[in-house]
Amino acid sequence: MAYKIIESCVNCWACEPLCPSQAIFEAHPHFLIDAKKCTECEGEHADPQCASICPIEGAILDPFDESANPPGSLTGIPPEKVEEVMAVIQAR
């Protein structure tokens, strides 16, 4: 099993240097994870390093194809409140 980086990745380079198994590589149009190299950071770290540093919610999927950092996890704003919060921010 391995983590996956999907198309919402913005190529910010945050994850690539942190990967202990050097499984992350630059591809076009976004970074990818080599499933054969990915160890899910087992034995190295308590949490997968790619997901813990990624600034884009939903860009990294766990081995079960679930978001490792789902919407709202980084901002603290529940997904159902995002539109309301954005309207308040834009009104300022």
C-alpha positions in Angstrom: 0.0 0.0 0.0 1.1 3.6 -0.6 0.1 7.2 -0.3 -0.9 9.0 -3.5 -0.6 12.6 -4.6 -3.5 13.7 -6.8 -4.0 16.5 -9.3 -4.8 19.2 -6.7 -1.1 19.2 -5.8 0.5 22.6 -6.6 4.1 21.5 -6.8 5.1 23.5 -3.7 8.1 21.1 -3.0 7.2 20.8 0.7 6.8 17.1 0.8 9.6 15.9 -1.5 12.6 16.5 0.8 10.8 15.0 3.8 10.1 11.6 2.3 12.3 9.1 4.2 12.0 6.6 1.4 12.6 9.1 -1.5 9.3 7.9 -3.1 8.2 11.4 -4.1 9.2 12.7 -7.5 8.4 15.6 -9.7 6.2 14.8 -12.7 4.1 16.8 -15.0 1.8 18.4 -13.9 2.2 17.5 -10.2 4.3 15.5 -7.9 3.7 11.7 -7.6 4.6 9.0 -5.2 6.3 5.8 -6.4 4.1 3.1 -4.8 7.0 0.6 -4.9 9.2 2.9 -2.7 6.5 4.3 -0.4 6.8 2.8 3.1 4.0 5.0 4.5 6.8 6.2 6.9 6.4 3.1 9.0 9.3 2.6 11.3 10.5 6.2 10.5 7.8 8.5 11.7 4.5 8.4 13.6 2.7 10.2 10.8 3.2 10.2 7.0 5.6 13.1 6.4 4.1 14.0 3.0 0.6 14.5 4.4 1.8 16.2 7.6 3.5 19.0 5.6 1.2 19.3 2.6 -0.5 22.8 2.6 -3.3 21.6 0.1 -6.3 19.9 1.7 -7.2 16.7 -0.1 -4.0 16.6 -2.3 -2.7 13.4 -0.7 -4.7 10.2 -0.3 -4.0 7.4 2.1 -3.7 3.8 1.0 -7.5 3.5 1.2 -8.0 6.5 -1.2 -9.2 8.7 1.6 -7.8 12.2 2.0 -4.9 12.3 4.4 -5.7 16.0 5.2 -9.4 16.4 4.3 -11.2 19.7 3.7 -11.3 21.7 6.9 -8.4 19.9 8.5 -5.8 22.7 7.8 -8.1 25.7 8.2 -10.2 24.4 11.0 -13.3 25.5 9.0 -15.8 22.8 8.4 -16.5 22.3 4.7 -20.1 23.2 5.1 -19.1 26.6 6.5 -16.5 27.5 3.9 -18.9 29.5 1.7 -20.3 31.4 4.7 -16.8 32.2 6.0 -15.5 33.2 2.6 -18.4 35.7 2.2 -17.5 37.3 5.6 -13.8 37.5 4.6 -14.6 39.1 1.2 -16.9 41.6 2.8 -14.1 43.1 4.9 
